[in-house]
Amino acid sequence: MMMMMMMAAGGGGSRPRGLRAAAGWAPCAALALGWALGWALGAEPPHRCRPDAALLPPPLRRLAGAALLRAAIPRLRGGWSPCQLYRYRPAGTGTGTGTGTGTGTGTGTGTGTGSARPNGTGPCTRGWHYSLPAAGLRSNLVTQWDLVCASRWKVPLEQTTHLLGWTLGSVAAGMACDRFGRRPAFVVSLVLAVPLGLGVALAVDFVMVLVARLLFGAVLAGAFLSLYVARLELCDPPHRLGVTMVAGFFWIAGELLLPGLAMLCRDWRVLQGAVTMILALLAACCWCPALLLESPRWLLATRQLERARKTLQALAESSSHGSDDGSCHQESLLAELESLSEGSPQPQYHAVCEIFGTRVIWKNGVILGFAAFIGSGIRHCFTRNLAPHLPRFFSSYFVLVGTEAAACLFVCLTAERFGRRAILLLCTVLTGISSLLLLALTQYLLDLIVLTLSVVGITASHAVTMLSIFFASEVLPTVVRGAGLGLVVGASFVGKAAAPITAIPNSRGFFLHHVVFASFAILAVLSIMLLPESQGRSLPQSLQDGESQRRPPLFRRPPREDHLPLLAPHGIPHDYSRLAASTKRMLGSPPAPHET
């Protein structure tokens, strides 16, 4: 059913349209592999200190096996201590005592090892023994550079750095999309991902990993954002949500493939190289212009009329192939496009700074960015409650991916029926209520209720994030859609960074983090009601179109516009021809003066 919707949006069931549908969906699985890679690279396996015979008294140095472990490593409730070794008094400093009974008492002192009992503990001195595999790998960043105990803080540092790369990449790629086009930004990001991915795989120290992972995340974010915008702008109003959610399912499929790929590769460098090769293959395929065309909507909105004519001509030829009726539509449209491109006006680009000078566009962007930030940041409040019940990596990973799939399905089934704003409001309310209940009543609730609230909260927070991003892509005008959406997506990755930051050992800021995000969720509920409704409406083109959007009543559905497909089965649709005609009128010469 989703395939048929994309075919309808792309112009029928012809083979070129099917290839373009695959080109808009399949890259999401490869990008998801690059995104989820951090889960496997930073997974911490169970570990303990290696015994150090030099710390033991001479009589205990002959021990081996379990006896050596008992003498050298403290025993905790869950197993051997991961970070401590026993310390003994140096030989020759022990004391011995003797007592006598009878007609008198006497005491004496001497030297020796006494009973060879430890007098304290200290940090590991000979490294660690790891219980492998971890997340399907026999080697990852943790085991490569011993990122445990005193160096454990480097793991959340690496994760935060990678998320910073996604944030910066989203903002930079959004501006590049509005200046150079959607297709160039996507192709350049994929091409850069290949050497940067190899740089991560060949890193010789941890600092090199940090820098390479930051840049690798930036180019992945650029590819994700540019593809998201290009795919959206080729869809007509009834199919925008369905096509975007199908892309979301491809993303989830990529996340589900990661554990299997990790078990095949076994080593983190091999796994990174395998993902990089997949991205290289994707980059080679996307060089073909027929698979990913530049957005005609953006070309017309920025007055690049000659490029728009060529792109629309290519779309018309592929969609009307083998159809007599389609040929008539094609001839009439091409004639109009020829007349449209006669003036050769200069392209007009818009910078992200122009958003700050608007009122409605700026308000919508701030609200949706705030909602995306909350949906990503509050998720850690729920996942922390799942950790004691899902100690194994794969169980927790699949639960998180499963909740993401459930959220995607829920949005797909409801947002087109009840509207974007109503469903976003509902999901935000569920997120806030679940967070407040866990914040106030966790110690009084049954474990089953805590788990249920946590799963509901995770699912709702996923829905808030993905619907906020999609909603923003619909209400932002075409001329600044890339930059505006880049800011919203970047805000969501800033929220995701809350999880690795609060995962630092001995961090005591989790309660404050929970209180702040629960309060923010309540504030978001109030602000979402100020948004317009984009369901069934055409995408705004100019800043004036974006400023003209108004907030409808919450419980009254706005009148639906006529759904004219952007790419009809028999040639280029009237929507593009009308857009071309309006552009021609806008570029027309000023009217002649009245005769007197």
Residue, then its C-alpha position, 0 to 999 in steps of 0.5 A: m500500500m505504501m509503495m502504491m502511494m509513492m507510485a501515485a505521488g511519483g507518477g504511476g507504476s512505471r519503472p523509472r518512478g519505482l527506481r526513484a521511490a527506491a532511491g528515496w527510501a533505501p538510503c535511509a537503511a544505510l544511514a541508520l547503520g551509520w547512526a546506530l554504529g555508536w551503540a555497538l562501538g561504545a557497549e561496555p562488556p562485563h569486566r574485572c581486574r587482572p590479578d597482579a602477583a606483585l601485590l600479593p604476599p609471597p605465600l599467595r603468589r603460587l595460587a592459580g585459578a579461582a584461588l588467585l582471584r579470591a586472593a587478589i580481587p574483592r568479591l561483590r554481590g554481582g561478581w568480581s569487582p570491576c575496578q579494585l584489587y586487594r592491597y596487602r602489607p609489605a613483607g616484614t611489617g606484619t605483627g604476631t601476638g601470643t598469650g599464656t595462661g596459668t599463674g601469669t600472663g606474657t606477651g611477645t612480638g615478632t615479624g612475619t606475614g601474619s594471616a595474610r589478610p588484605n588491609g585495603t583495596g586499590p585500582c587495577t594495575r595490569g589491565w582488565h579481563y573482558s567477558l566477550p562478545a559485547a554487542g556481537l563484537r569481540s573488540n570495540l572502543v572500550t576494549q581497544w583503549d580500556l575505557v572503563c573505571a577511571s577512563r569510563w567518562k570517555v565513552p559518553l564523551e565520544q557519544t556526545t561528540h558524535l551527536l555534536g557532529w550530527t547537530l552541526g551537520s544538520v545546520a550546515a547541510g540545511m543551509a547548503c540545501d537552500r543555497f546549492g540544492r537538495r541533490p548536491a548536498f546529498v551527494v557531497s555528504l555521501v561522498l565525504a562519508v566514505p573517507l571519514g568512515l575509513g578514518v574512523a576504522l583506521a584510527v590509531d588513538f582515541v583522540m583521532v576517533l573523537v575527531a573522525r566520529l564527529l566529522f562522520g556524524a556531520v556528513l551523515a546528518g547532511a545526507f539524512l536532511s537533504l534526502y528528507v527535504a528532497r523526498l518531501e517536496l516530490c509528494d502531493p499533500p495526501h501522500r507526504l505523511g505515508v511516504t515519509m513514514v515508509a522512509g522511517f520504516f526503512w530507517i528502523a530496518g537499518e537499525l535492526l540490521l546492525p546486530g546481525l552485521a556486528m555478529l558477522c564482523r566481530d571486530w569494530r574496525v571491520l564493522q566500521g569498514a563494512v558500513t563505510m563500504i555500504l555508504a560508498l556503494l550508495a554514493a556510487c548509485c546516487w551519481c545517476p541523475a535519474l535516481l535523484l533529481e533536483s527538487p523542481r519545487w525549490l528550483l521554481a521557488t528560487r527562480q532557477l527557471e532553466r534548471a527547473r525546465k530541464t528537471l520537469q521535462a525529464l519528469a514529464e518524459s519518464s512519467s508519460h512514457g508509452s501514454d498518448d494522453g500523457s504526451c499531450h500533457q507533456e507537449s502543453l507543459l513543455a510549451e509553457l516551460e519554454s515561455l517561462s524560461e525566456g526571461s532568464p532572471q537571476p536566482q534568488y536565494h534566501a539565508v537562514c537569517e531571514i527566518f529571524g526577521t519573520r513572525v509566524i515562521w519563527k514562532n512555528g520553528v521555535i515551537l517545533g524545535f522545542a518539541a523535538f528537543i523535549g522528545s529526544g531529551i526526555r527519553h533517557c528518563f524512561t530508558r533508565n527505568l528499563a535498565p535493571h530489567l533489560p541488562r543485556f545489550f540486545s534486549s534493551y536495543f531491540v526494545l528501543v527500536g521496537t518502540e520507535a517502530a510502534a511510534c512510526l506506525f501510530v503516527c502513520l495511522t493517526a496523523e493523516r486522519f486527525g491532523r498533525r497538531a492534534i496527534l503531536l499534542l496527544c503524544t506530548v501529553l502522554t510523554g509529560i504524564s508518564s514522566l510526572l508519574l514516574l518522577a513522583l511515584t516510582q518508589y510506590l508503584l509495582d515494577l510492571i506499572v513502572l515498565t508500562l509507563s516507561v514503554v509508553g513514555i519512550t514510544a510517545s517521545h519517539a512520536v513527538t520527535m518524528l512528528s515535530i520534524f515532519f510538521a516543521s518540514e510542512v510549515l516551513p516555506t520552500v525557500v528556507r525549508g532546508a535551513g529551518l528544518g536543519l535547526v529543528v533536527g539539530a535541536s533534536f540531537v541536542g536533546k539526545a545528548a542528554a543521555p550520554i552526559t547523564a550516563i557519566p559515572n557517579s553523575r548526580g544530575f539525573f533527578l534534576h534532568h528528569v524534573v526539568f524535562a518533565s516541566f518542559a513537556i508541560l510547557a510544550v503542550l501549551s505552545i503546540m496549540l499555537l501551531p497551524e494545521s498543515q494536513g491536506r495543504s500544499l507546501p508554502q513556497s515563499l516567506q509570504d506564504g509561510e507568514s500567511q499560515r493561521r492557527p485553526p480551532l483545535f477540534r475543527r478540521p480545516p477545509r481540505e484543499d483539492h489534492l492535485p498530485l505533483l507528479a500525475p500518472h500521465g505527465i507533469p501535473h497541473d500543480y507544477s504547471r500552475l506553479a510555473a504559471s504563477t512564477k511567470r506572472m511574478l516575473g512578468s514585466p510591469p504593466a504599460p502606463h495608461e494612455t491619456 
